[in-house]
Amino acid sequence: MAEEKAAEKRLTIGKIYLKDFSFESPQAPAVFRQNDWKPQTDLNLRSSHTALGDNQHEVVLTITVEAKADDKSFFLVELQQAGLFEIAGYEGEELGAIIGSFCPNILFPYARETIASLIQKGGFPEFVLQPINFDALYLQSKQQQAAAQAEGAAQAETAEKH
């Protein structure tokens, strides 16, 4: 019986694609004439999921990178790296971990290469996104959800007493 259950589980990558991409350099060409180029870089990332039916799932990894100094934006990159995944036989926590950690881990190298290439093509020095621990981010997200649910339950209980 256990062998049958293992055989029913399936995880395949159907397609990896660039869903949306934007590059802006609002201070060009003045930014290239600066001798001391040491911007502050901000990185934001999130992932989203859409179940498409027939065990098909779209996972989108959205990354935003902004380099700025003195409240002036040197460049802004917004990217949505997406993938179609066939995920069958997984439920609950296993499915959540696949969608929240495994799939973003698959998409990240594609996003990193695209971002690095376009920033360099935009005239800026080489930019390398450091590895991201999506397992830790997924666990942190689950902990935040649990804390929010506990807080909501406590507030509801307090409201009932009054």
C-alpha positions in Angstrom: 0.0 0.0 0.0 2.8 2.4 0.8 4.4 1.8 -2.6 1.1 2.7 -4.3 0.9 6.0 -2.4 4.5 6.8 -3.3 3.8 6.1 -6.9 0.9 8.5 -6.9 3.0 11.4 -5.8 4.3 13.4 -8.8 6.2 16.7 -9.1 7.3 17.9 -12.5 8.3 21.3 -13.9 6.2 22.0 -17.0 7.5 25.5 -17.9 9.6 28.3 -16.5 9.0 31.7 -17.9 9.4 35.4 -17.4 5.9 36.8 -16.6 6.7 40.5 -16.1 9.9 42.6 -16.0 10.6 46.2 -15.6 14.0 48.1 -15.4 14.2 51.9 -14.7 17.2 54.1 -14.4 15.7 57.5 -13.6 19.0 59.3 -12.9 20.8 58.2 -16.2 23.0 59.5 -17.5 24.0 61.7 -14.5 24.5 58.6 -12.3 27.3 57.3 -14.6 29.3 60.5 -14.1 29.6 60.0 -10.3 33.0 58.9 -9.0 31.8 57.6 -5.7 29.0 55.1 -6.5 27.9 53.4 -3.2 24.2 53.1 -3.2 22.0 51.4 -0.6 20.3 48.4 -2.2 16.9 47.2 -1.1 15.6 43.8 -1.9 11.9 42.7 -1.6 10.7 39.3 -2.6 7.5 37.3 -2.3 5.9 34.4 -4.0 2.3 33.7 -5.0 0.5 30.6 -6.1 -2.5 29.9 -8.4 -4.0 26.4 -8.7 -5.0 25.9 -12.3 -6.8 22.5 -12.0 -5.6 19.1 -13.3 -2.8 19.2 -10.7 -1.3 22.2 -12.5 0.0 25.1 -10.4 1.5 28.4 -11.3 4.0 29.8 -8.8 5.3 33.3 -9.3 8.4 34.6 -7.6 8.4 38.4 -7.5 11.6 40.2 -6.8 12.2 44.0 -6.5 15.6 45.5 -6.3 16.2 49.2 -5.9 19.6 51.0 -5.6 19.5 54.5 -4.3 21.5 57.1 -2.5 20.4 60.4 -1.0 16.8 59.6 -1.8 17.6 59.3 -5.5 16.8 56.0 -7.2 19.7 54.9 -9.4 17.9 51.8 -10.7 14.7 49.9 -10.0 14.2 46.3 -11.2 10.9 44.5 -10.8 10.7 40.9 -12.0 8.1 38.1 -11.9 9.7 34.8 -12.6 7.0 32.1 -13.0 6.7 28.4 -13.4 4.1 25.8 -14.2 4.4 22.8 -12.0 2.4 19.6 -12.0 2.0 18.6 -8.4 0.0 15.4 -7.7 -0.5 13.3 -4.6 0.6 15.9 -2.1 -1.7 17.6 0.4 -1.7 19.9 3.4 1.7 20.7 4.8 3.6 18.8 2.1 1.8 20.7 -0.7 2.4 24.0 1.2 6.1 23.3 1.5 6.4 22.5 -2.2 4.6 25.7 -3.2 6.2 27.9 -0.6 9.8 26.6 -0.7 10.6 24.1 -3.4 9.1 26.0 -6.3 10.6 29.3 -5.4 14.0 27.6 -5.0 13.6 26.3 -8.6 12.7 29.8 -9.9 15.3 31.8 -8.1 18.4 31.0 -10.2 16.5 32.1 -13.4 15.4 35.3 -11.7 18.9 36.0 -10.4 20.5 35.6 -13.8 17.9 37.8 -15.5 18.3 40.6 -12.9 22.1 40.5 -13.0 22.1 40.6 -16.8 19.7 43.5 -17.1 21.4 45.6 -14.4 24.7 45.2 -16.2 23.1 46.0 -19.6 21.7 49.1 -17.9 25.3 50.3 -17.5 25.7 49.4 -13.8 28.4 47.3 -12.1 27.9 43.6 -11.8 25.1 42.8 -9.4 24.9 39.4 -7.7 21.9 38.4 -5.7 23.0 36.2 -2.8 21.4 32.8 -2.2 18.1 32.9 -0.4 16.9 30.2 2.1 13.3 29.7 1.0 12.9 26.9 3.5 13.6 29.4 6.4 11.3 32.0 4.8 8.5 29.4 4.5 8.8 28.4 8.1 8.9 32.0 9.2 5.7 32.7 7.2 4.0 29.7 8.8 5.0 30.9 12.3 3.7 34.4 11.5 0.4 33.0 10.3 0.1 30.8 13.5 0.8 33.9 15.7 -1.7 36.0 13.8 -4.4 33.2 14.2 -3.6 32.9 17.9 -3.8 36.7 18.4 -7.1 36.8 16.5 -8.5 34.0 18.6 -7.5 35.8 21.8 -9.1 39.0 20.6 -12.3 37.2 19.7 -12.3 35.5 23.2 -11.8 38.9 24.9 -14.6 40.5 22.8 -17.0 37.7 23.8 -16.4 38.3 27.5 -17.3 42.0 27.2 
